[in-house]
């Protein structure tokens, strides 16, 4: 195998942040760093090598030297103090350790030019990190709970993408999206463009128009076992990034 063949078969390393949960398995009941298996499977099926990243404070540059791409995964509400708002009664179970780690991850990956796919909480984090704000409880604004199917259940929401956007090129003009969120973008951050909407006007995707690949979606592509287009797009960009870095 020559050097060109080695470059072709190298699979990009994709970082997947985890979160701390009390977990029971076998005879154990312990604190664990966890992430739904669907993220791991989606990354592997798209051609990436999934690497789980625990919330251990600010990451060092030596870790970023080993990553080709980052997925900001879904999960708990972001502390509203990060966008200068008091907490809503429905903003609960925030994770300061996860916020600290993932805001730092995002800042460092953007500075390094590493491609990023942001999912649900991940899109909200990107918006806050770049100077935007969040609607803390959508039912108060919309008058319905259509973006969440209830505890442990996804709702299926029809999403329309904006023609000419990256997310439209990747996912098409319409997406039957698996959603589970009670928060969403309020003020869109400078540098982001809204590129998909639900029928009620909720922003369901945003992206940058310049710089390293950064696409965020409010829905959960990992919940669809047969559609990995968004993750494949990240893996393709991560492979290009890894190839350029190794030159």
C-alpha positions, 0 to 999 in steps of 0.5 A: 500500500502506497502513501496515497492509499493510506490517505484514502483509507484513513478514517477521521476521528470524530469527538463526541462529548458525553455527560455525567449521569448516575448509571446502573449496570450489572451490580453497579450503581455509579456516576458515569460519563454516558452518551446514547449509543445512537451517536456512536453508531451514526458516526461509525456508519458515516465513516468516522471513528467515534471518540467519547469525550468526558466533561473534565473541564477545559480541554487541552490542545493536545486533544484537539491535535487528535480530532478531525471533527466534533459533534456537539451532542444533545442533552440538558438545558444550558445555564441561562446566565451564559446569555444574561437571562434569569432561569425560567421555571422550566429550565432545569437540570443544567450541567455546569460541568458540561457547559464549561467543557463544551463551550471550551471545546467549541471555542478551541475547535473554531480557532483550529478550523475543525469542522463542527456538527451541532445537534439540539443542545449543540445548536443552542450552545453554538448560538449562545457561544457566538452571542445569541440568546434562547427561548427557554420554554417554547410552549409559553411562546407557541402555545403547544408542545409539538417539538417534544413527544414527552419524556423519552419520546421524539415527535416528528416535525416537518422542517423546511430548509432554506434554498441555497443553504448547506443544510438544504444541500445535505438534507434536501428541501424538507425533513421529517425531523425527530425532535425533542426540545423545549428550548430554541433560538431566540436572538440569532447570533452574529455570524449565523444564518437561519437555514431551516424552520418549522411551520410555527416559525421555530428556527430548526437549523443554522450555519455559518456562511464562511470559515470552517464547516459549522452546521447546527440542527435543532432536531436529532439525526441520530434518532433516524437509523437510516438517514446519516446525511448530516453526519456523512457531511461532517465526516467528509469535511473532517477527512479533508481537514485531517488530510490538510493538517497532515501535509 
